[in-house]
């Protein structure tokens, strides 16, 4: 997407952790734009959860992302968790 907004990033994260978080949000953007393969979203969400294991912190980061971008990461993650097979997720 060509929108102008920033990702919620913690200054204490390593470069690799920042990359994992950004790649997760890029997958969320794809879900809202053209759709994303569920395997890709799951792999990126799993890496995101390694960086942000706390559910409370995840909710805060998702809220910040929604305020900045207008996209709800939770909707994509909820669809992912409701799936039983690999499909394309489009929100």
C-alpha positions in Angstrom: 0.0 0.0 0.0 1.2 3.5 -0.7 -0.3 4.9 2.5 1.8 7.1 4.8 1.9 5.7 8.3 4.4 4.2 10.7 4.6 0.8 12.3 4.5 0.5 16.1 8.2 -0.3 16.9 9.8 -0.6 20.3 13.3 1.1 20.5 14.5 -1.9 22.7 13.9 -4.4 19.9 16.9 -5.8 17.9 17.1 -5.2 14.2 15.9 -8.7 13.6 12.9 -8.2 15.9 12.0 -5.0 14.1 12.2 -6.9 10.8 9.9 -9.7 12.1 7.3 -7.2 13.3 7.4 -5.1 10.1 7.1 -8.3 8.0 4.0 -9.3 10.1 2.4 -6.0 9.5 3.2 -6.2 5.8 1.3 -9.5 5.7 -1.6 -7.8 7.5 -1.5 -5.1 4.8 -1.6 -7.7 2.1 -4.6 -9.4 3.8 -6.5 -6.1 3.5 -5.2 -5.3 0.0 -5.1 -8.4 -2.2 -5.1 -11.3 0.2 -2.3 -13.3 1.8 -1.6 -17.0 2.0 -2.4 -18.3 5.4 0.9 -20.1 5.7 2.7 -16.8 5.2 0.6 -15.0 7.7 1.0 -17.8 10.3 4.8 -17.9 9.9 5.0 -14.1 10.3 2.6 -14.0 13.2 4.6 -16.7 15.0 7.8 -14.6 14.5 5.8 -11.6 15.8 4.7 -13.5 18.8 8.4 -14.4 19.6 9.1 -10.6 19.8 5.8 -9.7 21.5 4.7 -12.7 23.6 2.5 -10.7 25.9 -1.2 -10.6 24.9 -1.6 -7.1 26.5 1.4 -5.8 24.6 0.1 -7.3 21.4 -3.3 -5.6 21.9 -1.5 -2.3 22.4 0.6 -2.7 19.3 -2.4 -3.7 17.3 -4.3 -0.7 18.6 -1.4 1.6 17.6 -1.2 0.0 14.1 -5.0 0.5 13.6 -4.8 4.1 14.7 -1.9 4.7 12.3 -3.1 2.7 9.3 -6.9 2.1 9.8 -6.3 -1.7 9.5 -7.1 -4.1 12.3 -4.4 -6.8 12.6 -6.7 -8.7 14.9 -9.2 -9.4 12.1 -6.5 -11.1 10.0 -5.1 -13.0 13.0 -8.7 -14.1 14.0 -9.3 -15.5 10.5 -6.0 -17.3 10.7 -6.9 -18.9 14.0 -10.3 -20.0 12.7 -8.8 -21.8 9.7 -8.2 -25.5 9.5 -6.4 -25.5 6.1 -4.1 -23.3 4.1 -6.0 -20.6 2.1 -5.7 -17.0 1.1 -6.8 -14.6 3.8 -8.6 -11.4 2.5 -10.0 -9.0 5.1 
